Amino acid sequence: MWENLEIGLEKADPAQLKVKPAQENLGFGAHFTDHMFLMEWNRQKGWHNAKVCPYQPFVLDPAAMVFHYGQAIFEGLKAYKNENGQIHLFRPQDNLERMNDSALRLCMPRLPVEKVFKGLKALVYLDRDWIPTLPGATLYIRPTMIAVEAALGVRPAGHYYFFIIMSPVGAYYREGFSPTRIFVTDTFVRAVKGGVGHVKTAGNYAASIMAAEEAHKAGYTQVLWLDACDRKSIEEVGTSNIFFMIADELITPPLSGSILPGITRDSVIQLARRRGVKVTERPITIDEVIAASADGSLQEAFGTGTAAVISPVGEFCYQNHKYLVNNGATGPLAQWLFDELQAIQNGLQPDPFKWITRVG
Ligand SMILES: *Cc1c(COP(=O)(O)O)cnc(C)c1O
């Protein structure tokens, strides 16, 4: 069935093309390109009606199951255009494979990865003029799957939409790095082992908003999440994975079931090892980080994720005590990883791990 899936093409009427926003002021996720990818799944036909088509709204029944029981999964990746006009995607198949892990956990249909990859490349190429070229600015790509069957009753839906939309986004750090201040919460938890914290499903983000709002009110950028049982082991920061450099050892929590297996996380582990840095995936408690802060062995802390790539942590607050990391400044490893990853993503540096796909 999947082998025969054809991808149709419906181009937007040239007269209806949107006015592109100024590159200097894109922000994040505020503008969307002229086209999208869309396909449907049902039990009879499997995946069908695959097409690249004009960006458009959906008409959904109020009983569409996604509104009630939350079968919604997504991904986030980027297309990069360098100064030579070359367009690249960074590890795109890994995003689609991870989406299939999410689909499995949420009892949603698996994607035909090769077909979707073809559709994704066609979409990026068609809307290539939307990819910003200012340093650090990119085209953010959001594959999403939702349950659209109109029915009440908790069970896997019989009808789904899969779509890909794209948004030009500005550089995360326009005036160089500004290290984040993070709030360690021991009131809220993000995920539990056996739950859905290891997959990208919408409910995880809905559940995290309250903690983020409280952190913002207290003057912090992000929440540092601890494990749900002891509230001691560090899990993630905001919607990013977390790394600590302590006594020349780069430490990140292991993928133990409640942590999202970030593609940036994996890339950072490989790049750091290649540079000769000792990298360890092991549990690390907030007490260990505070002890390292006290004895001077805490050198750096940073989050990793597609949106910001690397986000240095300059300060954290735990139980009303504040701790500075590297005097509130970006550390050398965070800076090197950021520069290295960006250069690879833009195709301006050798790509030893074969992470890059050229489009067009
Ligand atoms: C998406 C995400 C990440 C980062 O994953 P990348 O593949 O590096 O973008 C980390 N944690 C959470 C909770 C996420 O949703």
Boltz pocket constraint, residues with backbone or C-beta under 6 A from the ligand:
constraints:
  - pocket:
      binder: B
      contacts: [[A, 76], [A, 197], [A, 200], [A, 236], [A, 238], [A, 239], [A, 240], [A, 241], [A, 260], [A, 261], [A, 262], [A, 263], [A, 264], [A, 265], [A, 304], [A, 305], [A, 306], [A, 307]]
      max_distance: 6.0
